[in-house]
């Protein structure tokens, strides 16, 4: 007896990379990995993947920090292809580290005081990459002399959002010694926090027990310009009873900041972590296309103030019937 036919998934319209949002022309991408960096005191070497357009010079940089997800390889340099590939195709050098909390390293269950999140090490990974940009540029064939080291942004999803927030001035307190930690890095000119944790005061009892560092998050000194991206339906009582908790980085930090709320999105923001994988509960290629195009536009204008890309897409989105996202900004 034959089984029931498998239901086919179809999109309502042909897929486009940016869903109609104005971006630059796409170019072929070259990817090189792993670049292995030996970091003093780090339990294992720091491995990174570098993706870059095959042509062009004076290229800006995005440091892309993965989340703390359950998959073996997505939360590593191997993940987030829908974002890294797009941004590299449209003019950025994208650098992706494998942080110590990645499942592929098997270090989450160790007795390290930083396990399982390795929250401090994550930010230090990003800072070390910036220290080693000359070495990284020389190690990647065809990349030498093409990076603009004065135009650097950082993007992070979920726990990666905390990592980027810390680099932008977000404060935390070390739960082991009670000391305040400040890892603001002025080399990072703009940040993008995707579905990042909110204010520590509103953390749930469960998260406080399992992830105590999140209890102390504060945004009062997060001064670096940033775009905060949240899913309209990204809420879990395991982290907070407040349904707008992940918007705190926008409302509780000084400007300039912008907030992008993706309509109907959950924590995976449509599936940014990988191509066609069950890492997300709200798979939606159109949503991913909109997100990455809007982030591209924001970073273009943040790193090149004369570039009107962000203003243009804000106007486009406002005038779009039934938009997939809503943007608001503040200057102070």
C-alpha positions in Angstrom: 0.0 0.0 0.0 1.4 3.4 -1.0 1.8 6.1 1.7 0.2 9.4 1.5 1.9 11.9 -0.8 4.3 14.2 0.9 2.9 17.7 1.1 5.0 20.1 -1.0 6.2 23.4 0.4 5.8 26.3 -2.0 6.4 30.0 -1.7 3.7 32.5 -2.8 6.1 34.2 -5.2 9.5 33.5 -6.6 12.3 33.9 -4.1 14.5 37.0 -4.4 17.7 37.7 -2.5 16.5 41.0 -1.1 12.7 40.8 -1.6 12.6 44.0 -3.7 14.6 46.1 -1.3 17.3 48.2 -3.0 20.8 46.9 -2.5 24.0 46.9 -4.6 24.6 44.5 -7.4 25.7 41.0 -6.3 29.2 39.7 -7.0 30.6 36.2 -6.7 31.9 35.3 -3.3 35.1 33.6 -2.2 35.2 31.8 1.1 38.3 30.6 3.0 38.3 28.5 6.2 39.5 27.7 8.6 41.9 30.5 9.4 43.4 29.2 12.7 44.5 31.8 15.3 46.5 30.7 18.3 45.2 32.7 21.2 47.2 32.8 24.5 45.3 31.1 27.3 42.4 29.9 25.1 41.7 26.2 25.6 41.6 25.6 21.9 42.7 27.6 18.9 40.3 30.1 17.5 39.0 29.0 14.0 37.3 31.5 11.7 35.7 31.6 8.3 36.2 34.5 5.9 33.8 35.3 3.1 34.4 38.2 0.8 33.4 39.5 -2.6 35.8 38.3 -5.3 36.4 41.8 -6.6 36.7 45.3 -5.1 38.9 47.1 -2.6 38.4 49.2 0.5 36.0 46.6 1.8 34.2 47.1 5.1 34.1 44.3 7.7 31.3 42.5 9.5 32.2 40.3 12.5 29.4 37.7 12.7 28.8 36.1 16.1 26.7 32.8 16.1 24.1 31.9 18.7 24.1 29.3 21.4 21.8 27.0 19.5 21.3 23.2 19.9 22.8 22.0 16.5 26.2 20.6 16.3 27.6 22.8 13.5 25.2 25.7 12.9 26.4 27.5 16.0 29.9 27.8 14.6 31.8 29.1 11.6 29.7 26.7 9.5 26.4 28.4 10.2 24.5 31.6 9.2 25.1 31.1 5.5 21.9 33.1 4.4 23.4 36.1 6.1 27.2 35.7 5.5 26.8 34.8 1.8 24.5 37.8 1.1 26.6 40.4 2.9 29.8 39.2 1.2 28.1 39.2 -2.2 27.2 42.8 -1.6 30.5 44.2 -0.6 31.4 43.2 3.0 34.2 41.0 4.3 32.4 38.7 6.8 34.4 37.0 9.5 32.8 34.2 11.5 34.4 32.7 14.6 33.6 29.4 16.3 33.1 30.5 19.9 34.0 28.1 22.8 30.3 27.4 23.5 29.8 25.8 20.1 28.4 22.3 20.3 31.1 21.1 17.9 33.8 21.8 20.5 32.2 19.8 23.3 33.1 22.3 26.0 29.7 23.3 27.4 29.8 20.7 30.1 33.3 21.4 31.4 34.1 22.8 34.8 35.2 26.2 33.4 33.6 29.0 35.4 32.5 30.5 32.0 30.7 27.3 30.8 28.2 26.8 29.2 27.9 30.3 27.6 31.6 31.4 27.6 30.2 34.9 27.5 33.5 36.8 28.2 35.5 34.6 25.8 33.0 35.3 23.0 33.7 39.1 23.2 37.4 38.5 23.6 37.3 36.3 20.4 35.9 39.3 18.5 38.5 41.7 19.9 41.3 39.2 19.1 40.1 39.0 15.5 40.4 42.8 15.2 43.9 42.6 16.7 44.8 40.1 14.0 43.2 41.7 10.9 46.5 42.1 9.2 47.3 38.5 9.7 43.9 37.3 8.6 44.0 39.5 5.5 47.4 38.0 4.5 46.2 34.4 5.2 43.3 34.6 2.8 44.3 34.2 -0.8 43.2 37.2 -2.9 42.2 39.3 0.1 45.5 41.2 0.8 45.2 45.0 0.7 41.5 45.0 0.1 40.1 45.5 3.7 39.2 49.0 5.1 40.1 48.5 8.7 38.4 51.8 9.7 34.9 50.5 8.8 34.1 47.6 11.0 30.7 46.4 12.2 29.6 43.5 14.5 26.4 41.4 14.1 25.3 38.7 16.5 22.2 36.5 16.9 20.7 35.5 20.3 23.7 35.0 22.6 25.7 36.5 19.8 23.6 39.6 20.3 24.9 39.8 23.9 28.4 39.4 22.5 27.9 42.4 20.1 26.1 44.4 22.8 29.1 44.0 25.1 31.4 45.3 22.3 29.1 48.2 21.9 29.2 49.1 25.6 26.5 46.9 27.2 27.4 46.1 30.7 27.4 42.8 32.6 28.7 41.7 36.0 30.8 38.6 36.3 28.7 36.2 38.4 31.8 34.6 39.8 33.7 37.6 41.3 30.9 40.2 41.2 33.0 42.7 39.1 31.5 44.8 36.4 32.8 44.0 32.9 33.4 46.6 30.2 34.5 45.3 26.8 33.5 48.3 24.7 35.7 48.3 21.6 35.8 51.6 19.7 37.1 49.9 16.6 33.5 48.7 16.1 31.6 51.6 14.5 28.2 50.0 14.4 26.4 46.9 15.9 23.4 44.8 15.0 21.8 42.8 17.7 19.5 40.0 16.4 17.0 38.6 19.0 19.4 39.5 21.8 18.7 39.1 25.6 17.0 41.9 27.4 17.4 43.6 30.8 18.7 41.4 33.5 16.3 42.6 36.1 13.4 40.9 34.2 15.2 37.5 33.7 13.2 34.4 34.7 14.1 32.2 37.6 15.1 29.4 35.1 17.5 31.6 33.1 18.9 33.1 36.3 19.8 29.6 37.5 21.2 28.3 34.2 22.7 31.6 32.7 23.5 33.8 35.7 25.5 36.4 33.7 22.2 37.4 32.0 20.9 38.6 35.3 23.2 41.6 35.2 22.8 43.0 31.7 22.5 46.7 31.5 22.2 49.0 28.4 22.8 52.4 30.0 26.3 52.7 28.6 25.7 51.0 25.2 26.7 54.1 23.3 27.8 52.6 19.9 25.2 53.2 17.1 23.2 50.0 16.7 20.3 48.3 15.0 18.2 46.1 17.3 16.2 43.4 15.5 13.4 41.5 17.2 10.7 39.1 16.2 7.2 40.1 17.0 6.5 36.6 18.4 9.9 35.9 20.0 8.9 35.3 23.5 9.6 32.5 26.0 8.8 32.4 29.7 12.0 30.4 30.1 13.8 33.8 29.7 11.3 36.5 30.8 7.6 37.1 31.4 7.8 40.3 29.4 6.9 39.8 25.8 8.9 42.9 24.7 12.0 41.8 26.6 14.2 41.5 23.6 13.6 45.1 22.6 15.3 46.4 25.7 18.6 47.1 24.0 16.8 49.8 22.0 14.6 51.4 24.6 17.1 51.3 27.5 20.3 52.5 25.7 21.3 56.0 24.5 21.0 56.8 20.8 21.6 56.7 18.0 19.7 53.4 17.8 17.1 51.9 15.5 14.6 49.1 16.2 13.4 46.7 13.5 10.4 44.5 14.5 9.8 41.6 12.1 6.1 40.9 11.9 5.3 37.3 12.8 8.9 36.4 13.4 10.1 34.1 16.2 13.5 33.6 17.6 15.0 32.2 14.4 13.9 35.3 12.5 12.7 33.2 9.6 15.7 30.9 9.4 18.9 33.1 9.4 21.0 30.4 11.0 21.2 28.0 8.0 19.6 27.0 4.7 16.6 24.7 5.0 17.3 23.3 8.5 15.1 22.8 11.5 17.0 25.3 13.6 14.1 27.7 13.4 10.4 27.5 14.3 9.3 30.2 11.7 11.0 29.3 8.4 10.2 32.1 6.0 12.8 32.8 3.2 11.1 36.1 2.4 11.6 37.3 6.0 15.2 36.3 5.8 15.6 38.2 2.6 14.1 41.4 4.1 16.2 41.1 7.2 19.5 40.8 5.6 18.8 43.5 3.0 17.7 45.9 5.8 20.8 45.1 7.9 22.9 45.7 4.8 21.3 49.1 4.3 21.7 50.0 7.9 25.4 49.2 7.9 26.1 50.9 4.6 24.7 54.2 6.1 26.3 53.6 9.5 29.8 53.1 8.1 29.4 55.5 5.2 27.3 58.5 6.5 27.0 59.9 3.0 25.2 56.7 1.8 21.4 57.2 2.0 20.7 53.5 1.7 19.1 53.3 5.2 16.9 56.3 4.8 15.8 55.0 1.4 14.7 51.6 2.7 13.0 53.1 5.7 10.8 55.2 3.4 10.2 52.2 1.1 9.2 50.0 4.1 6.9 52.7 5.5 5.1 53.0 2.1 4.8 49.2 1.6 1.3 47.7 2.1 1.5 44.9 4.8 5.2 45.2 5.4 7.2 42.4 6.9 8.9 44.8 9.3 8.4 48.0 11.2 11.3 50.5 11.9 11.7 53.2 14.5 14.8 55.2 15.3 16.0 57.6 18.0 18.9 60.0 18.0 19.5 60.4 21.7 
